[in-house]
Amino acid sequence: MEIIHFHFEELVSTNDWAKEQINTFDQKRLTVITADKQIRARGQYGRTWISPEKCNLTASFCFFLKGSDGIAMTHLMALSLIKMLEKRGVHARIKWPNDLLVEGKKIAGILGETIPLSGQIAIIVGVGLNINVDQEVLKTIDQPATSLLLETGKRMDIQEILRELEEQFATSLETYQKEGFAPFETSFHHYLLPRK
């Protein structure tokens, strides 16, 4: 699957920009929007995502499907993130519906949005992944949080992580388009934390 990129130094929100531009995107390709800084990044229930400039991955993945359960796309992204993290020795679990935790601390959040269009659905999957954010910043977050830096002791190349995530998600999306969510069901439930 071909990937189209849009990168900005600053945006209010990559998901908001994607929604504004959705009618201009190529419906046969995966469009990925990234920003060094988001002014009002948000997560589930309108919570603010704290992300210092050029420290983390903030991106929106946009694509079109004939019919889809939007929540399945956030699950697909969660599994793609988990595979990418495991390559770096970091083991995350999924907290329903859309957070990734490492030993109870949030490392990533996913926000899926759907827009009905003529004959199909536009899907925007926003991703926030803590990469190079340090302990001092993490302490300011209103819930336990961690980052790749804290978990590995190493600073990581954000672009390299983005490329890996894009490849993993694009491959998974192609499988989903052919076979639905069935090939991912077992893996998803393996990583899903029990609901409290």
N, C-alpha and C positions, 0 to 999 in steps of 0.2 A: 504494500500500500504506500503510495507516494505521500510525503509529508510536506506541507507548506508551513513556513515559519513567519511569525511577526514578533519582533522584539522591541521593547520600549524601555527607556531609562526609568520612566515613571508613568503609572496609570492609577486611576482611582481604584479599579478592579479589573482583572483580566476577564472575569466572567461577564461583567457589565459591558466591556468593550466588545466582547464576542457577540453578545445579544444585539448590540447596536449594529454590528456589521454582518450579522448572520446571512442576510440575503445576498451578500457579495461573495460568499465562500463557495469554492468548487465542491459540489456535492459528492464527487467521486473520490475525494482526497481527505486526508486527516489534516486539519488545521490546528497548529499549536501556537498559542499566544503566551509570551513570557514577559516579565517586567523585573527590572532590578529592584524596584520599589513600588509597593502598592499603598496608596493613601488610605483606602478603606477596605482592605481585604477582609472577607468575612467567612464564617463557617456556619455550621448548623445552628438554627434558631437565631440567626443574625449576630452571633458572637463575633467579636473582632479577632483577627489573626495578627498577632504581633510578629513583625518580621523586619529586622534591621536591613538596611540597604546592602545588597550584594552578599548577603550571608546565607540565604536560603533559596530553595526553588519555589517560585510562585508561578503557576502556569495554568492555562485552560486548554483542554483538548476538545476540539469541536468536530462533529461528524454527523452523518445523516443515515437513518435507517428507515425501512418501510414500516416497521412496527417494532416496538421494543418496550420493555419494562425499564424505566430510567434507573431504578434502584439496582438492577442487574449490572448496569454500566459502572456504578460506583464500586460494586463488588469486583468487577473485572479489573478496575484500576487498583483496588486494594491488593489483589493478588499479584498484579504486575509490580507494585511497589515492594511487596514482601520478597519476591524473587530477586529484585535488584538489591535490596538490603542484605539478603542472605549471602550474596556474593561478597559482601564486605564484612561478613561475620556478625551481623546484627540481626537478631531474631525478633520479629514483631508479631503481634496478634491483632485480630480485628475486634474492635469494640463496636457493637451495633449502634447506629447504622453505618457510620462512616469515619471512624477514627482508627488510627494504628497506634498501638501502645507497645512499649518495650518495658517489661517488668513493671507494668502499671503506670508508666509515664508516657504522655503523648509525644509522638515523634512526627506524625503526619495527620492531616485532615483532608477530607474529600467532600466536595460539594457538587452534586449533580443537579442539573436543570434541564427541562425539556421544553421545546417550543413546537407546537403542532404547525405544520406547513401543509401545503397542498399535496396530498398523497403520501406524505412521509413525516418523520419527526426529526427535528434538529436536536441534537444532544450536546450539552456543554458539561464537561467534567472538570471542575476546578481542583487543583492539587496544591497543597501547601506542605512542604517537607522541610523540617529543621535540619540544616546541614552544618554550617559553620558558626552557629550561634553559641555563645559561651554561657557559662553558669550564671554570671551576673544578670544577663538579660532574661534567662529562663526563670530566675527567681521572681521576676516582675509579673509573670503570667499567673492567672487566677486558678490554675490547676497544675498538678505535677506534670512537668514536661522535660524532654531530653532532646538530644541532637546527635547526629553522626559524629561530630567532634567529641562530645562527651563520651559516647559509647566506644569509640575507637582510639581516641587520643590523637587523631590525625585530621588535618584540614583537607577537604575534598574539593575536586574540580566540579563546579556546579554544571558546566556544560557537558562534561563527560557523563554525569549522572542523568542529565536530561536525555542525552542520546540513547543511553541504555534503556531508560524508561520508555521512550518513544518506540524503540524497536520491540520491546517486550509487549507493550500495549497494542501496537499495530498488529503484531502476530496473533495475539489473543483475540482481537476484534475480528480479524479475518476468520478465525476458527468459529467464533460466535455467530458470524453471519452465515456460516455453512451449517452449523450443528446446534445452535442455541447454547444455553448455559449448561447443558448436561455434562460436557467434558470438564467443567470447572466445579461441579457441585461437591464432589468429595473433598477436593482441596479447600474449598471455601469453608466447609463445616469443620475441617481439621484445624483451621486457623482462627475460627470464630470463638471468642470468649463466651462463657455462659452468661446469659442475661440475668441481671440482679433484679 
